[in-house]
Amino acid sequence: MATVYSKSNWKRVPLEDCCFRPEYGYTASASAKPVGPKFLRITDIQNGKVQWNKVPYTRKPEDGAKSYSLEPGDIVIARIGATTGKAYLIKECPEVVFASYLIRIRTKPGLLPEFLNFCLQTSEYWQHINSQKGGRLKGGVNIPILQDLEIPLPTPIEQSAIARALEAVRQSKEKRERELALERDRKVALMEFLFSQGTHGEATRQTEIGEIPKSWRVAPLGSIAELVSGGTPSRENVDWWNGGIPWASPKDMKKVLLSDTEEHVSAKAIDAGSRLVPSESIFIVIRGMILAKDVPIALTKVPMAFNQDMKAVLPHDGHAPTFLLYALIARKEGLAKHIGTSAHGTRRLSTSAVSSLQLPIPPFDEQVQIAQVLDLCETKINALEREVLIYEELFKALLDELMTGRLSLLRMTEEHEMR
């Protein structure tokens, strides 16, 4: 029985009232050869997208069997595994059938599939799914669980307006993500060029670390900078924590330019022996499981203390800190090949491996020029990352406000027209 939603004139109805009975997918084997239609599986849906050219094929279901074919407007939902509950709206597709670990939903007249797709992204939907599966991945979700889901049902005009607004925000976010990916690729290409060709167009020569301009030299990091160890102040001494001095650890090393940290220490902790390094020091993570994926490197923008899982690099006079930052990032592979495992199974980089890393060193003026070019790239990357985050937060806020009726696009339009 439909109920009226308290904050609007919308009704709330169970999914079974506004959708045809959901259906489980086709049980068959996938094939790389074009033996029949495409065969959409859970694993083919990544980050809300399907690359149809990479989706495998399967033999066509026998004549007379129920239709497993997908059409634009269908929604498929993962019913088992780590992505249980994830929904994907088919907007366009080749000839394709869906696999057995997916459930297909088709809406009845009166419910737009685009609107339902956003309903299946709300916190209310996820609460329903998680409460039903009880934390058991193998339990998954089934047709009765989906049929019991209650959704708001505004008029088709309101559904269309809501879906268009949310889709506009989503597309804007995706556009920024594409720009961000291009800018990251541009930075990589620029680094490869600048560290092999320089900025003056001079002749090059081959060295043990590859091609570099003739006027450049190759030097180990330890000969052009001091390497300093960090430490963790005693947690038992409350006077040493929650002060005004940033204290860095590997979890803070998410950006190349580091201006703040999750935890802070006091001046008393520094007086007691915790090492404080100046701004424009370089941190390199030397210990931890994060080294299985990457060697995080960052430049401090303010004075910081830091823990024992990192080394601080303090450049000598005549060596631009920002240039050394990017030179180290460009030579990450040289560090990564020296990553070992301790007796306790911890990933680690030895001080000697860091100190002996060979770096290309141009004259100081060229160091500054290269650093300025790459800093411009990094600034744009940071700005795009912030924009992506803003669009993510805007989408979540709009989704919540629109799907609960607290924000009405039609009321806003009417009020605007009355002014």
Secondary structure, 3 states (H helix, E strand, C coil): CCEECCCCCCEEEEHHHHECCCEECECCCCECCCCCCEEECHHHEECCEECHHHCCECCCCCCCCCCCECCCCCEEEECCCCCCCCEEECCCCCCEEEECCEEEECECCCCCHHHHHHHCCCHHHHHHHHHHHCCCCCCCCCHHHHHHCEEEECCHHHHHHHHHHHHHHHHHHHHHHHHHHHHHHHHHHHHHHHHHHCCCCCCEEEECCEEEECCCEEEEHHHHEEEEECCCCCCCCHHHEEEEEEEECHHHCCCCEECCCCEEECHHHHHCCCCEECCCCEEEECECHHHHCCCCEEEECCCEEECCCEEEEEECCCCCHHHHHHHHHHCHHHHHCCCEECCCCCEECCHHHHHCCEEEECCHHHHHHHHHHHHHHHHHHHHHHHHHHHHHHHHHHHHHHHHCCCCCHHHHHHHHHHC
